Amino acid sequence: MKNRQIWLRSRPNGIPQAADFDLREVESPTLSDGEFLIHNSYLSADPAMRGWIADKSTYWPRIEVGDTMRAFAAGEVVESRNPAYAVGDKVMGIFGWQDYSAVKQPQVMRKVQEADLPLSLSLGILGLNGLTAYFGLLDVCRPKSGETVAVSTAAGGVGSAVGQIAKIKGCRTIGFAGGPEKVRQCVEDFGYDHAIDYKATKGLDEAVVERCPDGIDAFFDNTSGAVHDAVLRRINLGARIAICGTASYASWDPWNEGPRPERHLLVKRAIMQGFLTTDFAPRYEEGVAALAGWIREGRLKYREDVLEGIEAAPASIAMLYAGENRGKLIIRL
């Protein structure tokens, strides 16, 4: 049985491109005691992958040239030497960009129990995207009913969930997205009260003032950069800011310089906190149960952008940073 893998061919300078990867075919892995073999059905493409490849690693070890690309994936157990995982179990975790993965339990993020919902959702709204939105908003931003919540990359897999959860909690929402179609999605598909096209709006400060006359109480930031600066100028007393990503910067080497947040945080006695979804690993099932319940009730919508075949994976990270995806970007095997 052959196993196709996407591996890192060269270390990119900035955003990874398709040419930085290559496809190889190897023998399907054999199992050691405690391992189980997963036949992957879906592979994920996530903005965090850029950081995993970077020369200076962030929170996980750097992916080296020659390594199979680290990635979240979802699939089915087809062989097992671990009594906790039976043939037929559906699982999601860090299994890599490949057809088959021999894994140990720590690589599994969760068993997928929602048989009435598509398995692909475990890579998006019921996976890292949804859980990032759930915990980042509710535990870090801590919104209260009636408050104004701002969200950057508001039409993306994380941002669209943040905006909808904020509405479920009774908040007023404003989203920042790139391009008229994504602005339309924010308002018409995901229920934002207002959305700003940061690519076409020359005066971001004025646009924020116009749409948030009473200021901003919570900010879920996926980008840093100009949107971050404009929002900080409008935060209210006691505002909470969750730093989820810094996608507006192609690289942090050399260090980026620009407006500083300290004065805004001091004067408004605001809190800015970075977080990783893995910080909340013991509570994943709580988050998935809430998200799945809202989906079943029709209160939480999602969109998927599905690429066909493992050959599509190498170009997928660049697609994310170019804003070409129209929903959670996944690769179907």
SULQUIZI-V170227 format. One record per run of one state. SS is the DSSP state (H for helix, E for strand, L for the rest). FROM is the first residue (numbers start at 1). TO is the last residue. If there is no record, write none. Layout:
# SULQUIZI-V170227
SS	FROM	TO
SS	FROM	TO
This chain:
# SULQUIZI-V170227
L	1	1
E	2	8
L	9	17
H	18	20
E	21	27
L	28	35
E	36	44
L	45	48
H	49	53
L	54	67
E	68	68
L	69	71
E	72	80
L	81	89
E	90	94
L	95	97
E	98	98
L	99	99
E	100	103
L	104	104
H	105	107
E	108	111
L	112	118
H	119	123
L	124	127
H	128	141
L	142	147
E	148	152
L	153	158
H	159	168
L	169	171
E	172	177
L	178	179
H	180	189
L	190	193
E	194	197
L	198	203
H	204	211
L	212	215
E	216	221
L	222	224
H	225	232
L	233	234
E	235	243
L	244	261
H	262	267
L	268	270
E	271	274
L	275	276
H	277	296
L	297	303
E	304	308
L	309	309
H	310	322
L	323	327
E	328	332
L	333	333
